[in-house]
Amino acid sequence: MEPDTVAPVEVAADAEVMASVEEGDTDQFIIADVTQDDAYLTVPLEEAATLPAWR
């Protein structure tokens, strides 16, 4: 059985990441590094992973 762990990644010390939900015709989950231009990802909220699924 494999352990339930996530491989470590390098993260910039000055990175600031935020997430939000934009409501509209299709609700969107948005995650962005606000310290970088154009560093964001959007997905339909219904397709976004739950927190337990991310672990």
C-alpha positions as CSV (number, residue, x, y, z in Angstrom):
1,M,0.0,0.0,0.0
2,E,1.4,3.4,-1.0
3,P,1.5,6.1,1.7
4,D,-1.0,9.0,1.3
5,T,1.6,11.7,0.8
6,V,2.3,14.6,-1.6
7,A,5.6,15.1,-3.3
8,P,7.3,18.2,-2.0
9,V,7.6,21.1,-4.4
10,E,9.6,24.3,-4.3
11,V,7.6,27.4,-3.7
12,A,9.0,31.0,-3.9
13,A,9.3,32.5,-0.5
14,D,7.5,35.7,-1.6
15,A,4.5,33.9,-3.3
16,E,1.0,34.8,-2.2
17,V,-1.7,32.5,-3.4
18,M,-5.4,33.1,-3.0
19,A,-8.5,31.3,-4.0
20,S,-12.1,32.5,-4.6
21,V,-15.4,31.5,-6.2
22,E,-16.8,33.8,-8.9
23,E,-20.6,33.4,-9.2
24,G,-22.3,33.7,-12.5
25,D,-24.0,31.6,-15.2
26,T,-21.3,29.0,-14.3
27,D,-19.7,29.4,-10.9
28,Q,-15.9,29.4,-11.3
29,F,-13.2,28.4,-8.8
30,I,-10.1,30.6,-9.2
31,I,-6.7,30.1,-7.7
32,A,-4.0,32.7,-8.3
33,D,-0.5,33.8,-7.3
34,V,-1.1,37.5,-6.8
35,T,2.6,38.3,-6.9
36,Q,2.8,37.2,-10.6
37,D,1.0,38.6,-13.7
38,D,-1.2,36.1,-15.4
39,A,-0.5,33.3,-12.8
40,Y,-4.0,31.9,-12.2
41,L,-6.2,28.9,-13.0
42,T,-10.0,28.8,-13.3
43,V,-12.2,25.7,-13.4
44,P,-16.0,25.3,-13.1
45,L,-16.8,25.0,-9.4
46,E,-18.5,21.7,-9.9
47,E,-15.3,20.2,-11.4
48,A,-13.0,21.6,-8.7
49,A,-11.5,19.1,-6.3
50,T,-12.6,19.1,-2.7
51,L,-10.0,19.7,0.1
52,P,-9.9,16.0,1.1
53,A,-9.3,15.0,-2.6
54,W,-6.3,17.4,-2.7
55,R,-4.5,15.7,0.2
